């Protein structure tokens, strides 16, 4: 019945709209599923949906349901009317992915970069999952536009990596610690802002500075309560590294415990009309993120160069014993590095949450890219971290012009391995820093 | 309740997963405990072992023995690719490179472009049939309240058999002149070099042997599950193996085994306990799976931190032998 409605007023410009609306209607009304052979009676939790293209059900498409709790995998194939249903072993979090390669010729996902949905299924409930189908996006020879667009995206992402990597690099420089919990400081910063913004309802413009201050305070607190005592005991660097891994587990999963595993967004600046600059489209919020990141990086650069504290930081990173013997209070400088790094990292997390979304793994995903940036720039150098971070962001986004976006991080990590082969001290590092 | 908890914990502690993690830790112990190589990409070896086996059997229809060889050879190749640029560098560089390599591998097998070979996110199955055909166990229930079926008995036996055999191998190696050179490299690389030892070559051999043991662990892991998907190989697996090795006792032959049994006993016991509490509805509005996962991983994190600070030698280790560090 529904499909005849669409046929009645089929027009080329209406097709896509109709396909989306129809999918939504069909999926929303779970009643439509009873058209298929009723298999759902025994299972109490299910996920289901109907795949439709121009009103016609799409048959034979594989949908894979993976439990994000224990990794169990279930599958379904859509029936003649396009509907599919998976009986679940129980309530929990699931990730539902449409296998785009099983779609028939001429049909594609309307958002091909996003073939998966995450849902939380409660007891005795059915979750409906929408995959909007449309005509596959034609990859015309718009390479110049894609090059420009990916440069903008790369710059945006790279600036965030640079901001978060400064702390990682300076902490290594001043204390020798390779901090595996640094990525999770990104997550914690982003979720502190989420808590203030979404849970408490503060505007993000107020929540963000508070979260950045709290992120700095948390990092400073960690230095005082965890790292300084360990340094005082002359704990080895590898032992400290393993402690930082333990700490990263704790931070990440405390976030998971309180905020859940699904992706979330801030309440402000969510849907904005993109501005067109020639061939490139940018949302105003992205421009703000880039502008503020640049401002923060310049401010840090000036601080390191012009102020007494900044000079002391560089001195301690350069040669700790010499700095100490020339009267610098090394422990104070290290604390300042942690607070500064923690604040910058929290800011980076909030920015990342603004242009993408927040989830408890966001920082850990970023951690390896930060390492890549820091090593590329030269471990221990703040300027190196800035340069390296921006390059890593560029490389990963640029690769999407020619390669699948699923493997964009691979290129950034390959840069890391290549630089270790060719110039292990990094672009701005000095030779004696390694080895 | 307590009884369920105890049997859940015991079932996991002697099961095939614990055996696979013990194998990962045996390899890691050779790398880190005896050679001082900070390998944070052990899960990458596990991945190449598991996929080497399953691709050979499930995709190309090869026999199981060939799959086992391919999996181990893949680990050798990975060691050479990884070790060549990084073994000359300091320990923390090796750590970052190896974890990056393991993530590169996971992204690559996960990518839709490699669907024909690896089944991308859906992974592969139907590669374990021949393995279970060799099982001497008649169908039925074994081990009383633990309720192992015949297949589980078989893979458990093979898994722990391999743990025993490879631990014995490590014990023999470490008593040989070769093992003494490895330990001297761990203690003082320059001293070993000044005695004319090719430090790079020894490190590479250690990386290869430990990596192959990790790959064997990966094969046992996926043979027990009878399927393989990319997201089984998250970096946290490596850190679990580290926790196991440190818990049992770094640089000891039996440490990885003791650590794996104790680690899985505690972790599963904890998970079972939390699940019981959550299911009893003591805390309203919280769904089970996520809390269990989150709390148990927080516990692993705390375990790692506390062990490293208060008892870095674990339950079996010798504190004097454990003064590892980057110079």
Interface residues (C-beta under 8 A of the other chain):
Chain A: X64 X66 X67 X69 X70 X71 X73 X75 X91 X92 X93 X97 X99 X100 X101 X120 X122 X176 X178 X230 X235 X236 X237 X238 X239 X241 X242 X243 X245 X246 X247 X248 X249 X250 X252 X253 X254 X256 X257 X260 X261 X364 X368 X371 X372 X375 X404 X406 X407 X409 X410 X413 X414 X416 X417 X420 X421 X424 X434 X435
Chain B: X38 X85 X86 X88 X89 X90 X91 X92 X93 X95 X96 X97 X99 X100 X101 X103 X104 X107 X108 X110 X111 X112 X113 X115 X121 X122 X123 X227 X229 X231 X232 X235 X236 X239 X242 X246 X287 X288 X289 X290 X291 X292 X293 X294 X295 X297 X298 X300 X301 X302 X303 X304 X305 X306 X308 X309 X312 X323 X324 X325 X326
